[in-house]
């Protein structure tokens, strides 16, 4: 049986994390030069925060 990971978890302090499967995707904008499109390769699976971290949370 394949090792399945939950798509969303909640940490002990209440933060919500989302599962991101490793792989390739294009990040940025196809038009314009402020953030040009480029390929990103995630070499492993990871969890990322569902919401941005505020300075107050960080400090």
N, C-alpha and C positions, 0 to 999 in steps of 0.2 A: 504494500500500500504506500502511495506517495506521501511524503511529508507535507501536509497542508498547513498553512499559516493563516491565522485570522486576518480578515481584511481591515479590521479596526480594533484597536485595543485602548484601554484607559489605564493610565499609570496610577500609582498609589496616591499621587497628589492631584489627580483629576484631569491631567492633560490627555487629550485624545490624539492618538497616532494612527496614521493610515499606512497600509502596506504598499510598497512600490516594488514591483518585480524587476529584477535586473534585465537589461536589454538596451536597445538603441532607439533614439528618437531625435527629431529635429527641434531645437530650441531657438527662439528668436523670431524675428519677422522676415518674411520673404521680400517685402518691399521696405525701403528706407534703410538708413545706415546707423541709426542709434543703437539698435540691437540686432545685427545681421544674423540671419539663420545659419546655424551650424549644427553638426551632428554631435550628440552626446552619447557616450557609452557608459552605462552603469554595469560594472563587472560583477556585482552581487546584489541580492535583495536587501532592502532596508525599510525602516519605518521613518516617516517624517511627521512633524506636527501638523495637525489639521488647521490650526490657526497661527497667525504670526505671533512671535514672542515680543512682548512690549519691553521697553527699557526698564520699567518698574519690576517686571518679573525677572529680568536678567540681572539687575543690580541687586 
